[in-house]
Amino acid sequence: MTDTAITAPSVTVSAALAETAGSGALRNASRKVFRTEFTALYVWVLIIGWFSLRIPDTFLSTTTMRIIMSDSAVTGILALGALIAFSTGSIDLSFGAMAGFSMVLVAKLGELYHVNTILICLATFAICLGIGGITSVIVVRYKVPSMIATLGMASVLLGLAKAITSGATISGGTSTTFQAFGRGTFFGLPRSFCYLVVAGAVVWYILEMLPTGRRMFATGANTEAARLAGVRTSRIQVGGLLGSAALASFAGIVLAAKVGLASDSVGPPFLLPAVAAVFLGSTQIKHRINVLGTLIAVYVLATGIKGLQLSGAASWVEDFFNGAALLIAVTLAFRRQRQGTRPQGAQP
């Protein structure tokens, strides 16, 4: 009787202490998540609140929201492509030029050959995929660093785009049917935004739900270790660069349909905001690059830029904003790396 009377309270106290310790750990973890994993969402709320108070008539409108959703969709698609390459350990700096080349090519083919729009888009997609294949061979077979190879390919693509346009804007190569592909709405949402959602869902499923995604992250984290573990790293890296080229080509086609014309100077400016979104997204949601964090980062940056534009900010502010965002994102990524939780995928 005495032993029972003594033991029972001891067990109760131990359980209570364990529960208290568990609750404390849970609270600490919750506070940590609240501080770091969703900071972009807090910044997004602050940006929306600031511009809503400052310019409510122009910022708080359905038109502005649709413009942000539509205009940033191409950046989002390009960021997803860059994310695929980064996850395999490759740094693709050619996707902006690839999108511009795709945009110019599909418009020029439409101007020269009045055939089915689908055939023109497929031909453009195939050519861009072939160029991506060339880049992947240079990187994987000849061991040229991906940053150097893709930077060189970006210059090649920019030169090809200028050769196609001869320095002029192509305005007669997009039919009404083709323009309908990039304009209009689905259930009240811009079509380009819907394409981004579908692309994001596909990339998320591949990276997070399939064994292929685990192999991609393993290759990006340590290529040699992944190879010794039986992963066909060469195929994974080729697939990453081809995936980036495919999404860049698709983004260029969507952009050509949305704008209704093509210019050789359109593609390269997408490079900085897309890369900034990938790095900023790698500090959100998970301790590595991820689709949801990247898409959140795309629209945080887009909302801030649109608010500045509507406020009458100078044209240089957009470049300054994107550059500052990239520097902050890379700094955060390196800070996490020093803390021993380096994001999986390509090193910053």
SVG drawing of the C-alpha trace seen along z (x, -y; Angstrom):
<svg xmlns="http://www.w3.org/2000/svg" viewBox="-15 -59 50 61">
<polyline fill="none" stroke="black" stroke-width="0.4" points="0.0,0.0 2.8,-2.4 4.8,-1.6 1.8,-2.2 1.1,-5.5 4.7,-6.6 5.2,-5.3 2.0,-6.6 2.8,-10.3 6.3,-9.8 5.0,-8.4 2.5,-11.3 5.3,-13.9 7.5,-12.3 4.8,-12.2 4.0,-15.8 7.6,-16.8 7.9,-15.0 4.7,-16.6 5.9,-20.0 9.3,-19.4 7.5,-18.2 5.3,-21.3 8.2,-23.6 10.1,-22.0 6.9,-22.2 6.5,-25.9 10.2,-26.6 9.9,-24.8 6.7,-26.7 8.3,-30.0 11.3,-29.1 9.0,-28.2 7.1,-31.4 10.3,-33.4 12.0,-31.9 10.1,-29.5 7.3,-31.9 9.0,-35.3 8.2,-35.9 4.5,-35.7 4.9,-38.3 6.8,-40.6 4.1,-40.1 1.4,-41.1 3.4,-44.2 3.9,-45.1 0.2,-44.8 -0.7,-46.7 1.8,-49.6 0.7,-50.1 -3.0,-49.6 -2.7,-52.6 -0.5,-54.7 -2.3,-54.2 -5.6,-52.4 -7.4,-53.6 -4.9,-52.1 -3.3,-49.3 -6.5,-47.8 -8.2,-46.9 -9.1,-43.8 -7.3,-45.0 -4.1,-45.5 -4.3,-42.0 -4.9,-40.4 -2.0,-42.3 0.3,-41.0 -1.0,-37.5 -0.6,-37.6 2.6,-39.5 4.5,-37.4 3.3,-34.1 6.1,-34.0 8.7,-34.8 7.2,-32.0 7.4,-29.5 11.1,-30.4 11.8,-30.2 10.4,-26.7 12.7,-25.7 15.7,-27.2 14.7,-25.3 14.7,-22.0 18.3,-22.6 19.4,-23.9 18.0,-20.8 20.3,-18.6 23.4,-20.7 23.4,-22.7 23.2,-26.5 21.3,-27.5 21.8,-31.1 20.5,-30.7 16.8,-30.3 16.0,-34.1 17.7,-34.1 16.0,-30.8 12.6,-32.4 13.4,-35.4 14.7,-33.2 11.5,-31.0 9.4,-34.1 11.1,-35.5 11.2,-32.1 7.5,-31.3 6.6,-34.8 8.9,-34.5 7.7,-31.1 4.2,-32.4 5.1,-35.3 6.8,-33.1 4.7,-30.0 0.9,-30.4 0.3,-27.0 -1.4,-25.5 -0.5,-27.4 0.1,-24.1 2.6,-22.9 4.5,-26.2 4.6,-25.9 5.7,-22.3 8.5,-23.2 9.7,-26.0 9.5,-23.8 11.5,-21.0 14.2,-23.5 14.6,-24.9 14.8,-21.4 17.5,-20.5 19.5,-23.6 19.0,-22.5 20.3,-19.1 23.5,-20.6 24.1,-22.5 23.6,-19.4 26.1,-17.5 28.7,-20.2 28.0,-20.2 27.7,-16.4 30.0,-14.8 32.7,-17.5 32.5,-18.5 32.3,-22.2 30.9,-24.0 27.2,-24.6 27.4,-28.3 30.0,-28.9 28.3,-26.7 24.8,-28.2 26.2,-31.7 27.9,-31.1 24.7,-29.5 22.7,-32.6 25.0,-34.8 24.5,-32.4 20.7,-32.5 20.7,-36.3 22.7,-36.5 20.4,-34.1 17.4,-36.2 18.9,-39.4 19.7,-37.6 16.1,-36.5 14.6,-39.9 17.3,-42.0 16.9,-44.5 13.2,-45.0 10.0,-44.0 8.0,-41.2 4.4,-42.2 2.7,-40.2 3.6,-36.7 0.9,-36.0 -2.6,-35.0 -5.8,-35.7 -6.0,-32.0 -2.5,-32.1 -3.0,-35.2 -6.1,-33.6 -3.7,-31.0 -2.0,-33.6 -4.8,-36.0 -8.3,-35.7 -9.2,-33.9 -10.1,-30.5 -12.7,-30.8 -11.8,-34.5 -8.1,-33.9 -5.6,-34.9 -4.7,-32.0 -1.0,-32.6 -1.4,-32.3 -3.3,-29.0 -0.4,-27.7 1.9,-28.6 -0.3,-26.7 -0.3,-23.6 3.5,-23.8 4.0,-24.3 1.8,-21.3 3.7,-19.1 7.2,-20.2 6.1,-19.8 4.8,-16.3 8.0,-15.2 10.3,-16.7 8.3,-15.9 6.4,-12.7 8.4,-10.6 11.7,-8.8 13.1,-10.9 12.8,-14.0 14.8,-12.3 17.5,-11.3 17.6,-14.9 18.1,-16.4 20.7,-13.7 22.6,-14.5 22.5,-18.2 23.6,-17.8 26.6,-15.5 26.9,-14.2 29.7,-11.7 28.0,-10.3 24.8,-9.9 26.7,-8.1 28.3,-5.7 24.8,-5.0 23.6,-3.9 22.0,-7.1 22.5,-7.7 23.7,-11.2 24.5,-12.0 21.0,-11.3 19.6,-13.3 21.8,-16.3 20.8,-16.1 17.1,-15.9 17.5,-18.9 18.9,-21.1 16.3,-19.8 13.6,-20.5 14.8,-24.1 15.0,-24.5 11.5,-23.1 9.9,-25.4 11.9,-28.4 10.6,-27.6 7.0,-27.3 7.4,-30.6 8.5,-32.3 5.6,-30.9 3.1,-32.0 4.8,-35.5 4.6,-35.8 0.9,-34.9 0.2,-37.2 2.0,-40.3 1.2,-39.7 4.6,-40.6 8.3,-39.7 11.6,-41.5 15.1,-40.2 15.5,-42.3 12.6,-40.7 14.1,-37.5 17.3,-38.5 15.6,-40.8 13.7,-37.8 17.0,-36.2 17.5,-38.3 13.9,-38.1 13.6,-34.4 16.9,-33.5 16.1,-35.8 12.8,-33.9 14.5,-30.5 17.1,-31.6 14.5,-33.5 12.1,-30.5 14.9,-28.2 14.7,-30.0 10.9,-29.5 8.7,-26.5 11.6,-23.9 15.3,-23.9 16.0,-23.6 14.7,-24.8 11.1,-24.1 8.2,-24.9 5.8,-26.6 8.5,-28.8 9.7,-29.8 6.2,-30.8 5.6,-32.8 8.8,-34.6 7.9,-35.4 4.7,-37.1 6.3,-38.9 8.8,-40.5 6.1,-41.2 3.8,-42.8 6.5,-45.1 7.6,-46.1 4.0,-46.8 3.4,-48.9 6.5,-50.9 5.5,-51.4 2.0,-52.6 3.6,-55.0 5.5,-56.7 8.9,-55.3 11.7,-55.8 12.4,-53.1 15.7,-52.1 13.9,-51.0 12.8,-47.7 16.4,-46.6 17.5,-47.9 14.6,-46.0 15.4,-42.7 19.1,-43.0 18.6,-43.8 16.2,-40.8 18.8,-38.5 21.5,-39.7 19.3,-39.2 18.2,-35.8 21.7,-34.5 22.9,-35.9 20.1,-34.0 21.0,-30.8 24.7,-31.1 23.7,-31.8 21.7,-28.6 24.6,-26.8 26.9,-27.9 24.4,-26.7 24.6,-23.3 21.3,-23.2 22.4,-23.9 19.5,-23.8 19.7,-20.7 20.4,-21.3 22.9,-23.6 25.1,-25.5 24.5,-29.3"/>
</svg>
